Amino acid sequence: MRAFWRRKPDDWQRPPPPEEIRLQAIAFVHNDILKPRPHGWEKVESTLEFLPEHEARLDGIEAYSHLIVVTYLDVAEGAPEKPERLTLESGNTFGILATRSQLRPNHLGVSVVELLGHNGPALRVRVLDAIDGTPVLDVKPYLPQYDAIPDARLPL
C-alpha cells in the first residue's frame, strides 16, 4: 500500500465550500452554573452527557488527561448586543474575535478541560466554561505536541 503523501497525482478537486453549515449536538453539559459569566471557571466540574448513538465513540478516551471540547453557546445567540469590539478589564479594546467572549459571530466555544472520569455515556471534566444545558459539538484529545505553544505571544 502506498503512503497517502506518495500517491500519484489525480484529478481530485476541492468542491466549493458550503455557505451554511448544520451541526448537531453529540452531548450536553450538566453543572450548577445557570448563567453565563466571564471568569471563575477554574474549579467548575461538569458532566458531558453523550447521546446514546455516540457512546461507543468515547472508547479509549480515559487514556487522556485533557480534552478539547467544542460547544455551541446557544444562550449567546439571543444576546441583545452583538459587539464588534470589546473593552476588557485591562482597559484595552479588541475586536470580538481577539477575545474569549461568548458574543462571537457563530457562538462557538472551545475549551481545554481536565478529564476526571469516563462512565458509559458520560465524561466528568473540570474547567469547562459552559453553563448547564450547553450543547457539545465535538470532543478531541488534547495532544501537547500539537496543542501546546509554550512561547505563545499575549497582549499586555
Z-matrix of the N, CA and C atoms (Angstrom, degrees):
N
C 1 1.459
C 2 1.523 1 109.20
N 3 1.286 2 117.13 1 131.95
C 4 1.459 3 121.68 2 -179.79
C 5 1.518 4 110.47 3 -80.22
N 6 1.305 5 115.82 4 145.00
C 7 1.461 6 120.96 5 177.18
C 8 1.524 7 109.36 6 -65.78
N 9 1.329 8 115.68 7 147.14
C 10 1.470 9 121.28 8 -178.18
C 11 1.523 10 111.85 9 -51.01
N 12 1.325 11 116.90 10 -46.06
C 13 1.460 12 120.28 11 -174.47
C 14 1.535 13 112.48 12 -77.39
N 15 1.332 14 117.86 13 -5.41
C 16 1.456 15 120.82 14 179.50
C 17 1.536 16 111.99 15 -108.06
N 18 1.293 17 116.67 16 10.19
C 19 1.459 18 119.74 17 179.16
C 20 1.517 19 110.50 18 -65.01
N 21 1.319 20 114.56 19 153.75
C 22 1.456 21 119.66 20 175.11
C 23 1.516 22 109.26 21 -67.30
N 24 1.311 23 117.47 22 147.44
C 25 1.466 24 119.44 23 176.38
C 26 1.524 25 109.93 24 -57.83
N 27 1.316 26 116.44 25 142.45
C 28 1.457 27 120.19 26 176.69
C 29 1.526 28 109.32 27 -128.89
N 30 1.312 29 115.52 28 -175.29
C 31 1.457 30 120.47 29 -176.35
C 32 1.517 31 112.80 30 -92.91
N 33 1.319 32 117.55 31 13.04
C 34 1.463 33 120.41 32 -177.91
C 35 1.513 34 110.36 33 -62.39
N 36 1.309 35 115.72 34 134.21
C 37 1.457 36 121.83 35 174.39
C 38 1.505 37 108.42 36 -131.02
N 39 1.307 38 115.40 37 143.77
C 40 1.454 39 119.84 38 179.38
C 41 1.515 40 109.75 39 -67.08
N 42 1.340 41 116.87 40 130.50
C 43 1.468 42 117.78 41 175.12
C 44 1.529 43 109.86 42 -70.52
N 45 1.324 44 117.45 43 160.78
C 46 1.469 45 119.17 44 178.22
C 47 1.534 46 109.98 45 -59.73
N 48 1.333 47 117.49 46 139.63
C 49 1.465 48 119.44 47 179.22
C 50 1.524 49 110.88 48 -68.98
N 51 1.327 50 116.84 49 147.53
C 52 1.467 51 118.96 50 178.84
C 53 1.520 52 111.15 51 -70.13
N 54 1.318 53 116.62 52 148.52
C 55 1.456 54 120.86 53 176.41
C 56 1.521 55 110.87 54 -84.62
N 57 1.315 56 116.04 55 -26.18
C 58 1.463 57 121.05 56 179.06
C 59 1.518 58 108.48 57 -126.63
N 60 1.324 59 116.01 58 140.57
C 61 1.454 60 121.95 59 -177.61
C 62 1.521 61 108.40 60 -123.73
N 63 1.311 62 116.53 61 136.13
C 64 1.465 63 120.55 62 177.54
C 65 1.523 64 108.44 63 -114.31
N 66 1.314 65 116.68 64 123.01
C 67 1.460 66 122.79 65 179.16
C 68 1.517 67 109.66 66 -118.70
N 69 1.328 68 116.42 67 152.83
C 70 1.452 69 120.96 68 177.05
C 71 1.519 70 109.27 69 -124.64
N 72 1.311 71 115.68 70 145.70
C 73 1.461 72 121.04 71 177.57
C 74 1.523 73 109.95 72 -65.66
N 75 1.345 74 115.44 73 141.87
C 76 1.459 75 121.20 74 173.34
C 77 1.527 76 110.50 75 -106.33
N 78 1.337 77 115.72 76 -13.95
C 79 1.470 78 121.63 77 -178.63
C 80 1.525 79 108.26 78 -160.84
N 81 1.337 80 115.14 79 172.50
C 82 1.456 81 121.43 80 176.21
C 83 1.523 82 109.07 81 -135.08
N 84 1.332 83 115.43 82 144.95
C 85 1.463 84 122.72 83 179.77
C 86 1.524 85 109.32 84 -81.23
N 87 1.334 86 115.99 85 137.40
C 88 1.460 87 121.72 86 172.78
C 89 1.525 88 108.29 87 -128.31
N 90 1.330 89 115.35 88 121.98
C 91 1.466 90 122.26 89 176.15
C 92 1.531 91 108.00 90 -160.05
N 93 1.325 92 116.75 91 -173.53
C 94 1.465 93 121.08 92 -177.71
C 95 1.525 94 113.50 93 -94.01
N 96 1.315 95 118.41 94 6.72
C 97 1.464 96 121.78 95 -176.87
C 98 1.528 97 108.65 96 -93.10
N 99 1.330 98 116.14 97 117.90
C 100 1.458 99 121.02 98 -173.64
C 101 1.519 100 114.39 99 -103.63
N 102 1.355 101 117.20 100 -16.43
C 103 1.468 102 121.02 101 -178.91
C 104 1.519 103 109.18 102 -130.40
N 105 1.341 104 116.92 103 143.91
C 106 1.473 105 119.71 104 176.36
C 107 1.524 106 110.77 105 -60.23
N 108 1.331 107 115.44 106 148.88
C 109 1.462 108 121.30 107 176.61
C 110 1.523 109 108.56 108 -149.65
N 111 1.329 110 117.26 109 152.21
C 112 1.464 111 119.79 110 -174.44
C 113 1.528 112 114.83 111 -78.28
N 114 1.331 113 118.17 112 -22.06
C 115 1.468 114 120.31 113 -179.06
C 116 1.525 115 109.19 114 -155.27
N 117 1.333 116 116.46 115 -179.63
C 118 1.456 117 120.93 116 -179.95
C 119 1.524 118 113.42 117 92.83
N 120 1.327 119 117.58 118 27.31
C 121 1.466 120 122.19 119 -177.49
C 122 1.522 121 113.36 120 -96.96
N 123 1.336 122 118.05 121 -4.55
C 124 1.459 123 122.01 122 -170.46
C 125 1.528 124 114.26 123 -55.97
N 126 1.319 125 118.38 124 -36.36
C 127 1.467 126 121.29 125 -176.18
C 128 1.526 127 113.43 126 -106.90
N 129 1.325 128 117.04 127 2.21
C 130 1.465 129 120.55 128 -177.04
C 131 1.532 130 109.46 129 -71.53
N 132 1.327 131 115.02 130 126.91
C 133 1.460 132 121.19 131 174.12
C 134 1.520 133 108.37 132 -106.14
N 135 1.315 134 115.77 133 136.47
C 136 1.462 135 121.94 134 -177.61
C 137 1.522 136 109.60 135 -131.19
N 138 1.310 137 115.08 136 156.46
C 139 1.461 138 121.91 137 170.60
C 140 1.520 139 107.41 138 -111.33
N 141 1.319 140 116.03 139 131.48
C 142 1.458 141 121.84 140 172.99
C 143 1.523 142 105.37 141 -99.74
N 144 1.316 143 115.90 142 112.05
C 145 1.465 144 121.44 143 -177.84
C 146 1.529 145 108.11 144 -99.32
N 147 1.331 146 116.10 145 109.47
C 148 1.463 147 122.00 146 -175.87
C 149 1.518 148 111.39 147 -83.66
N 150 1.320 149 115.38 148 146.32
C 151 1.447 150 120.83 149 174.56
C 152 1.533 151 108.23 150 -64.43
N 153 1.334 152 117.89 151 147.28
C 154 1.469 153 120.87 152 -174.80
C 155 1.526 154 114.17 153 -52.26
N 156 1.316 155 117.83 154 -37.06
C 157 1.468 156 119.95 155 -177.44
C 158 1.527 157 113.21 156 -69.74
N 159 1.331 158 117.91 157 -7.26
C 160 1.465 159 120.93 158 -179.85
C 161 1.530 160 112.77 159 -109.80
N 162 1.321 161 118.30 160 -1.85
C 163 1.466 162 120.57 161 -175.90
C 164 1.529 163 112.44 162 -58.49
N 165 1.326 164 118.63 163 -45.38
C 166 1.469 165 121.11 164 -178.32
C 167 1.526 166 111.90 165 -62.86
N 168 1.319 167 117.48 166 -24.82
C 169 1.462 168 121.00 167 -179.99
C 170 1.525 169 112.50 168 -71.08
N 171 1.327 170 117.07 169 -9.40
C 172 1.464 171 121.81 170 178.78
C 173 1.527 172 112.48 171 -89.58
N 174 1.321 173 118.69 172 -7.76
C 175 1.464 174 121.57 173 -177.06
C 176 1.526 175 111.07 174 -52.27
N 177 1.314 176 116.56 175 127.28
C 178 1.461 177 122.74 176 177.06
C 179 1.513 178 114.61 177 87.65
N 180 1.316 179 118.22 178 -6.10
C 181 1.470 180 120.31 179 -175.28
C 182 1.530 181 111.99 180 -66.30
N 183 1.344 182 116.85 181 -24.97
C 184 1.474 183 120.32 182 -178.68
C 185 1.527 184 112.11 183 -67.35
N 186 1.314 185 118.74 184 -10.06
C 187 1.456 186 121.74 185 177.10
C 188 1.533 187 112.04 186 -72.69
N 189 1.319 188 116.75 187 -14.72
C 190 1.465 189 121.32 188 -178.70
C 191 1.518 190 110.52 189 -99.03
N 192 1.321 191 116.17 190 147.94
C 193 1.469 192 120.27 191 177.93
C 194 1.531 193 111.84 192 -88.60
N 195 1.325 194 117.02 193 -26.91
C 196 1.456 195 121.85 194 -176.32
C 197 1.526 196 110.56 195 -137.21
N 198 1.327 197 115.00 196 152.20
C 199 1.454 198 122.01 197 -179.43
C 200 1.519 199 109.80 198 -131.91
N 201 1.321 200 115.52 199 160.95
C 202 1.457 201 122.55 200 169.36
C 203 1.528 202 105.63 201 -106.63
N 204 1.323 203 116.11 202 125.63
C 205 1.457 204 121.39 203 -178.41
C 206 1.530 205 108.65 204 -115.31
N 207 1.327 206 115.92 205 128.05
C 208 1.462 207 122.21 206 177.47
C 209 1.526 208 107.32 207 -107.03
N 210 1.334 209 115.64 208 124.22
C 211 1.466 210 120.68 209 -177.65
C 212 1.521 211 110.34 210 -122.93
N 213 1.329 212 114.19 211 161.67
C 214 1.463 213 120.31 212 172.03
C 215 1.518 214 106.52 213 -106.18
N 216 1.315 215 117.03 214 116.72
C 217 1.460 216 122.91 215 -175.78
C 218 1.526 217 108.80 216 -82.82
N 219 1.324 218 115.05 217 73.64
C 220 1.459 219 122.21 218 -171.08
C 221 1.521 220 113.92 219 -61.75
N 222 1.319 221 118.43 220 -32.19
C 223 1.462 222 120.73 221 -179.99
C 224 1.532 223 110.39 222 -68.09
N 225 1.326 224 117.12 223 -33.31
C 226 1.470 225 120.95 224 -179.87
C 227 1.525 226 111.45 225 -66.11
N 228 1.323 227 117.29 226 -24.93
C 229 1.461 228 120.55 227 179.88
C 230 1.530 229 111.35 228 -59.18
N 231 1.333 230 116.96 229 -34.35
C 232 1.457 231 120.66 230 -179.02
C 233 1.518 232 114.29 231 -92.06
N 234 1.326 233 117.86 232 7.98
C 235 1.463 234 120.53 233 -179.58
C 236 1.528 235 110.49 234 -62.49
N 237 1.340 236 117.72 235 137.95
C 238 1.468 237 120.17 236 -176.95
C 239 1.522 238 113.59 237 -66.98
N 240 1.329 239 117.38 238 -26.99
C 241 1.457 240 119.03 239 -179.78
C 242 1.520 241 110.53 240 -112.52
N 243 1.306 242 115.14 241 143.86
C 244 1.463 243 122.68 242 178.27
C 245 1.532 244 107.20 243 -126.65
N 246 1.336 245 117.02 244 75.54
C 247 1.466 246 119.86 245 -173.10
C 248 1.524 247 112.95 246 -68.66
N 249 1.311 248 115.47 247 147.04
C 250 1.457 249 120.87 248 171.84
C 251 1.521 250 109.87 249 -87.09
N 252 1.340 251 115.88 250 -28.42
C 253 1.469 252 122.34 251 -179.98
C 254 1.517 253 108.83 252 -131.74
N 255 1.329 254 114.61 253 158.38
C 256 1.454 255 120.56 254 -178.92
C 257 1.526 256 108.43 255 -142.69
N 258 1.327 257 116.63 256 133.86
C 259 1.461 258 121.09 257 175.24
C 260 1.519 259 107.74 258 -93.67
N 261 1.316 260 115.92 259 122.62
C 262 1.465 261 122.18 260 -177.79
C 263 1.522 262 111.14 261 -84.59
N 264 1.335 263 116.53 262 171.67
C 265 1.464 264 121.33 263 179.16
C 266 1.522 265 111.88 264 -57.28
N 267 1.337 266 116.80 265 -27.14
C 268 1.465 267 121.40 266 179.03
C 269 1.521 268 112.04 267 -69.14
N 270 1.340 269 116.98 268 -14.61
C 271 1.457 270 121.21 269 -175.87
C 272 1.515 271 112.54 270 93.80
N 273 1.331 272 117.38 271 -10.05
C 274 1.460 273 121.70 272 179.10
C 275 1.528 274 110.06 273 -81.33
N 276 1.322 275 115.84 274 141.63
C 277 1.460 276 121.57 275 179.32
C 278 1.520 277 109.09 276 -105.92
N 279 1.330 278 114.78 277 134.33
C 280 1.458 279 121.64 278 -178.69
C 281 1.525 280 109.00 279 -133.50
N 282 1.341 281 115.79 280 155.07
C 283 1.457 282 120.15 281 169.10
C 284 1.526 283 108.31 282 -62.81
N 285 1.315 284 117.59 283 149.26
C 286 1.458 285 121.87 284 -173.83
C 287 1.534 286 111.91 285 -56.89
N 288 1.327 287 117.48 286 -30.87
C 289 1.464 288 120.19 287 178.89
C 290 1.524 289 112.94 288 -75.89
N 291 1.320 290 117.07 289 -9.88
C 292 1.461 291 121.47 290 176.20
C 293 1.527 292 110.94 291 -99.29
N 294 1.326 293 116.63 292 18.02
C 295 1.471 294 121.96 293 178.03
C 296 1.522 295 109.55 294 -128.63
N 297 1.338 296 115.82 295 175.99
C 298 1.466 297 121.52 296 175.06
C 299 1.531 298 110.83 297 -99.98
N 300 1.308 299 118.36 298 17.17
C 301 1.456 300 122.95 299 -177.98
C 302 1.526 301 111.95 300 -60.92
N 303 1.328 302 115.12 301 148.90
C 304 1.467 303 121.39 302 175.16
C 305 1.529 304 111.53 303 -76.03
N 306 1.304 305 118.28 304 -14.26
C 307 1.469 306 122.48 305 -173.04
C 308 1.526 307 111.86 306 -85.79
N 309 1.312 308 116.37 307 46.86
C 310 1.453 309 123.38 308 -177.50
C 311 1.531 310 110.00 309 -84.67
N 312 1.323 311 118.59 310 159.55
C 313 1.464 312 119.72 311 -179.10
C 314 1.533 313 113.91 312 -56.72
N 315 1.327 314 118.09 313 -39.14
C 316 1.465 315 120.51 314 -178.45
C 317 1.529 316 113.17 315 -107.35
N 318 1.303 317 117.90 316 2.72
C 319 1.468 318 123.47 317 173.86
C 320 1.531 319 113.12 318 56.21
N 321 1.330 320 116.99 319 39.00
C 322 1.457 321 120.62 320 176.40
C 323 1.518 322 109.72 321 -95.04
N 324 1.322 323 115.70 322 137.86
C 325 1.450 324 121.83 323 173.72
C 326 1.519 325 108.76 324 -112.42
N 327 1.324 326 116.85 325 138.50
C 328 1.463 327 122.44 326 176.77
C 329 1.519 328 106.47 327 -130.22
N 330 1.337 329 116.11 328 121.83
C 331 1.464 330 120.78 329 -175.58
C 332 1.517 331 110.67 330 -134.23
N 333 1.321 332 115.99 331 140.34
C 334 1.465 333 121.50 332 168.71
C 335 1.515 334 106.07 333 -92.69
N 336 1.332 335 116.40 334 125.48
C 337 1.461 336 121.63 335 -176.08
C 338 1.519 337 110.56 336 -126.56
N 339 1.324 338 115.28 337 156.54
C 340 1.464 339 121.02 338 172.83
C 341 1.523 340 108.10 339 -86.79
N 342 1.319 341 116.76 340 129.68
C 343 1.461 342 121.25 341 177.23
C 344 1.525 343 108.50 342 -85.36
N 345 1.328 344 116.44 343 117.42
C 346 1.464 345 121.95 344 -178.88
C 347 1.521 346 112.11 345 -94.69
N 348 1.327 347 117.62 346 -26.86
C 349 1.446 348 119.63 347 -179.58
C 350 1.506 349 112.88 348 -178.66
N 351 1.343 350 114.50 349 161.27
C 352 1.469 351 123.01 350 179.22
C 353 1.515 352 107.43 351 -135.13
N 354 1.329 353 115.48 352 121.55
C 355 1.454 354 120.74 353 179.16
C 356 1.524 355 108.42 354 -138.40
N 357 1.341 356 116.65 355 103.46
C 358 1.457 357 120.74 356 -179.14
C 359 1.517 358 111.40 357 59.50
N 360 1.338 359 117.20 358 -123.23
C 361 1.467 360 120.11 359 -177.96
C 362 1.533 361 113.48 360 -87.36
N 363 1.325 362 117.55 361 13.55
C 364 1.470 363 120.16 362 -175.18
C 365 1.526 364 111.85 363 -122.30
N 366 1.324 365 114.71 364 139.81
C 367 1.466 366 122.24 365 171.61
C 368 1.515 367 107.84 366 -117.33
N 369 1.352 368 116.82 367 134.81
C 370 1.463 369 121.66 368 172.42
C 371 1.512 370 106.86 369 -98.57
N 372 1.340 371 116.53 370 129.34
C 373 1.461 372 121.42 371 -177.77
C 374 1.524 373 110.17 372 -135.18
N 375 1.329 374 115.17 373 161.21
C 376 1.464 375 121.44 374 175.90
C 377 1.523 376 108.80 375 -126.40
N 378 1.319 377 115.82 376 143.24
C 379 1.467 378 126.70 377 174.86
C 380 1.531 379 112.68 378 82.54
N 381 1.313 380 118.53 379 22.46
C 382 1.463 381 120.52 380 175.64
C 383 1.524 382 108.15 381 -83.10
N 384 1.317 383 116.60 382 120.29
C 385 1.466 384 121.03 383 -179.03
C 386 1.520 385 110.31 384 -89.41
N 387 1.347 386 115.13 385 70.71
C 388 1.463 387 122.17 386 179.46
C 389 1.527 388 108.28 387 -147.40
N 390 1.321 389 115.82 388 141.15
C 391 1.461 390 120.35 389 -177.14
C 392 1.534 391 111.11 390 -83.85
N 393 1.318 392 115.16 391 167.49
C 394 1.457 393 122.25 392 179.63
C 395 1.532 394 110.54 393 -55.69
N 396 1.323 395 115.90 394 131.69
C 397 1.462 396 121.24 395 178.98
C 398 1.513 397 115.33 396 91.70
N 399 1.320 398 118.32 397 -5.22
C 400 1.465 399 121.37 398 -178.72
C 401 1.532 400 110.45 399 -63.08
N 402 1.339 401 118.30 400 131.01
C 403 1.463 402 120.89 401 176.66
C 404 1.537 403 111.69 402 -70.26
N 405 1.317 404 115.85 403 138.45
C 406 1.469 405 123.04 404 175.23
C 407 1.520 406 107.80 405 -101.75
N 408 1.338 407 116.61 406 127.95
C 409 1.462 408 121.74 407 -178.96
C 410 1.515 409 113.01 408 -97.05
N 411 1.341 410 117.09 409 -30.00
C 412 1.460 411 120.07 410 -177.72
C 413 1.521 412 109.84 411 -163.87
N 414 1.314 413 115.44 412 155.80
C 415 1.464 414 123.59 413 174.73
C 416 1.523 415 106.52 414 -138.12
N 417 1.327 416 115.56 415 133.92
C 418 1.464 417 120.73 416 178.66
C 419 1.513 418 108.89 417 -135.25
N 420 1.332 419 117.81 418 150.70
C 421 1.466 420 119.42 419 173.71
C 422 1.530 421 110.09 420 -65.68
N 423 1.316 422 115.98 421 141.68
C 424 1.462 423 121.57 422 172.80
C 425 1.522 424 106.85 423 -81.75
N 426 1.318 425 117.11 424 123.06
C 427 1.460 426 122.86 425 -179.60
C 428 1.522 427 108.92 426 -116.53
N 429 1.328 428 118.05 427 106.94
C 430 1.471 429 120.22 428 -175.92
C 431 1.522 430 114.02 429 -53.00
N 432 1.324 431 118.62 430 -36.06
C 433 1.463 432 119.58 431 -178.14
C 434 1.525 433 112.60 432 -65.83
N 435 1.355 434 117.71 433 -20.99
C 436 1.459 435 121.42 434 177.73
C 437 1.525 436 112.58 435 -108.38
N 438 1.320 437 116.46 436 -34.85
C 439 1.459 438 121.24 437 -167.44
C 440 1.527 439 114.82 438 -99.47
N 441 1.322 440 118.86 439 -16.98
C 442 1.469 441 121.41 440 -179.08
C 443 1.525 442 109.88 441 -97.99
N 444 1.312 443 115.28 442 132.32
C 445 1.459 444 121.39 443 176.82
C 446 1.529 445 106.63 444 -128.31
N 447 1.324 446 117.68 445 87.62
C 448 1.476 447 120.28 446 -172.88
C 449 1.531 448 114.36 447 -58.77
N 450 1.328 449 118.58 448 -31.11
C 451 1.460 450 119.49 449 -177.64
C 452 1.534 451 111.83 450 -104.90
N 453 1.330 452 116.76 451 29.69
C 454 1.475 453 120.34 452 178.35
C 455 1.530 454 110.03 453 -61.07
N 456 1.318 455 116.63 454 141.68
C 457 1.463 456 122.03 455 -178.59
C 458 1.522 457 109.53 456 -89.45
N 459 1.316 458 117.24 457 135.94
C 460 1.458 459 124.64 458 176.87
C 461 1.520 460 109.33 459 -123.55
N 462 1.331 461 117.40 460 146.77
C 463 1.476 462 118.51 461 176.76
C 464 1.528 463 110.14 462 -69.92
N 465 1.312 464 116.05 463 152.06
C 466 1.474 465 120.21 464 178.80
C 467 1.500 466 111.22 465 -78.01
